[in-house]
């Protein structure tokens, strides 16, 4: 019988918060997580930014009097930072969820595949030796230029 693995996907609006989350996970839950991925997705607005009425009227005013220039100034490129991971131990899922949330993350309603399609950069973080072996097998299986057939398998 195959073990059920729980997937967690969290969005962040700041890369420093992602660093804090990953550091916390490595300190306390290294043996309980696999397939830790870090992705950067271009977005139009920050994940958690709240706009006040004053800000709305300021933007309307700038756009009305400055035309195209106002749009160019306010539409800076923003990134959404995403952590995706699988939890091996079901009893630790809630604790890991709390760590990711307390570091400023917001649980996403989208799965990892949705983000991978739109990601500008994807980093696969290797957690343990078995994960490294599985990634190497996948690379070697897809690589036809290997001088030795089956190397690393």
C-alpha positions as CSV (number, residue, x, y, z in Angstrom):
1,X,0.0,0.0,0.0
2,X,1.4,3.4,-1.0
3,X,1.7,6.1,1.6
4,X,-0.4,9.2,1.1
5,X,1.7,12.3,0.7
6,X,0.3,15.7,1.5
7,X,1.1,18.7,-0.7
8,X,1.3,22.2,0.6
9,X,1.6,25.3,-1.6
10,X,2.1,28.8,-0.1
11,X,2.4,32.2,-1.7
12,X,4.6,35.0,-0.4
13,X,5.0,38.6,-1.3
14,X,8.6,39.0,-0.2
15,X,11.6,36.8,-0.8
16,X,13.0,37.4,2.7
17,X,9.9,35.7,4.1
18,X,10.5,32.7,1.9
19,X,14.1,32.5,3.2
20,X,12.8,32.6,6.7
21,X,10.2,29.9,6.0
22,X,12.8,27.6,4.4
23,X,15.2,28.1,7.2
24,X,12.6,27.3,9.8
25,X,11.6,24.1,7.9
26,X,15.2,22.9,7.6
27,X,15.8,23.4,11.3
28,X,12.8,21.5,12.6
29,X,11.2,19.4,9.8
30,X,14.0,18.3,7.5
31,X,13.0,14.6,7.7
32,X,9.3,15.2,7.2
33,X,9.4,17.1,3.8
34,X,10.2,16.2,0.2
35,X,10.0,17.8,-3.2
36,X,10.6,21.3,-1.8
37,X,10.2,23.7,-4.8
38,X,10.7,27.5,-4.8
39,X,9.1,29.4,-7.7
40,X,9.0,33.1,-8.8
41,X,5.8,34.1,-10.7
42,X,5.3,37.5,-12.2
43,X,2.2,39.2,-10.8
44,X,0.3,42.4,-11.1
45,X,0.1,43.2,-7.4
46,X,1.5,42.1,-4.1
47,X,-0.2,39.2,-2.5
48,X,-1.1,41.0,0.7
49,X,-1.1,44.6,-0.2
50,X,-4.2,46.4,1.0
51,X,-5.2,49.6,-0.8
52,X,-6.8,52.4,1.1
53,X,-9.5,54.8,-0.3
54,X,-6.9,57.6,-0.3
55,X,-4.5,55.4,-2.5
56,X,-7.4,54.6,-4.9
57,X,-8.2,58.3,-5.3
58,X,-4.5,59.2,-5.7
59,X,-4.2,56.6,-8.5
60,X,-7.3,57.9,-10.3
61,X,-6.1,61.5,-10.0
62,X,-2.6,60.6,-11.5
63,X,-4.1,58.7,-14.3
64,X,-6.6,61.5,-15.2
65,X,-4.0,64.2,-15.3
66,X,-0.9,62.4,-16.4
67,X,-2.4,59.9,-18.8
68,X,-0.1,57.1,-20.0
69,X,2.9,58.1,-17.8
70,X,0.9,57.4,-14.6
71,X,0.2,53.8,-15.7
72,X,3.8,53.2,-16.5
73,X,5.0,54.5,-13.2
74,X,2.5,52.5,-11.1
75,X,2.8,49.2,-13.0
76,X,6.1,48.1,-11.7
77,X,7.0,44.4,-12.1
78,X,6.1,42.5,-9.0
79,X,6.8,38.8,-8.2
80,X,4.8,36.3,-6.2
81,X,7.1,33.8,-4.5
82,X,5.8,30.3,-4.0
83,X,6.9,27.4,-1.9
84,X,5.6,24.0,-2.8
85,X,6.4,20.9,-0.7
86,X,5.2,17.4,0.1
87,X,4.8,16.3,3.7
88,X,5.7,12.6,4.4
89,X,4.4,12.4,7.9
90,X,0.6,13.2,8.1
91,X,0.8,14.1,11.8
92,X,3.4,16.9,11.0
93,X,1.2,18.5,8.3
94,X,-0.5,20.9,10.7
95,X,2.8,21.9,12.3
96,X,4.4,22.6,8.9
97,X,1.3,24.6,7.8
98,X,1.7,26.7,11.0
99,X,5.4,27.4,10.2
100,X,4.7,28.5,6.7
101,X,1.8,30.7,7.8
102,X,3.7,32.3,10.6
103,X,6.5,33.2,8.2
104,X,4.1,35.4,6.2
105,X,2.7,32.8,3.7
106,X,-0.8,32.5,2.4
107,X,-2.1,29.1,1.5
108,X,-2.8,28.9,-2.2
109,X,-6.0,27.4,-3.6
110,X,-4.0,26.4,-6.7
111,X,-1.8,23.4,-7.1
112,X,1.9,23.2,-7.8
113,X,1.4,22.5,-11.6
114,X,-0.5,25.8,-12.1
115,X,2.5,27.7,-10.7
116,X,5.1,25.7,-12.7
117,X,3.4,26.6,-15.9
118,X,3.6,30.3,-15.1
119,X,6.9,30.4,-13.2
120,X,9.7,32.6,-14.4
121,X,12.2,30.5,-12.3
122,X,11.8,27.2,-10.5
123,X,14.3,25.9,-8.0
124,X,14.1,22.3,-6.8
125,X,15.6,22.1,-3.4
126,X,17.1,18.7,-2.6
127,X,16.3,17.6,0.9
128,X,17.9,14.2,1.3
129,X,20.0,11.5,-0.5
130,X,17.0,9.5,-1.8
131,X,15.6,12.6,-3.4
132,X,18.9,13.3,-5.0
133,X,19.0,9.8,-6.4
134,X,15.5,10.0,-7.8
135,X,16.3,13.3,-9.5
136,X,19.6,11.9,-11.0
137,X,17.7,8.9,-12.3
138,X,15.2,11.2,-14.0
139,X,17.9,13.3,-15.5
140,X,19.9,10.3,-16.8
141,X,16.7,8.6,-18.2
142,X,16.0,11.7,-20.3
143,X,19.6,12.4,-21.3
144,X,20.7,10.6,-24.5
145,X,24.2,12.0,-24.5
146,X,25.4,9.9,-21.5
147,X,28.5,7.8,-22.6
148,X,27.5,4.9,-20.3
149,X,24.0,3.5,-20.8
150,X,22.1,3.4,-17.5
151,X,24.7,5.5,-15.6
152,X,23.4,6.4,-12.2
153,X,20.3,4.1,-12.3
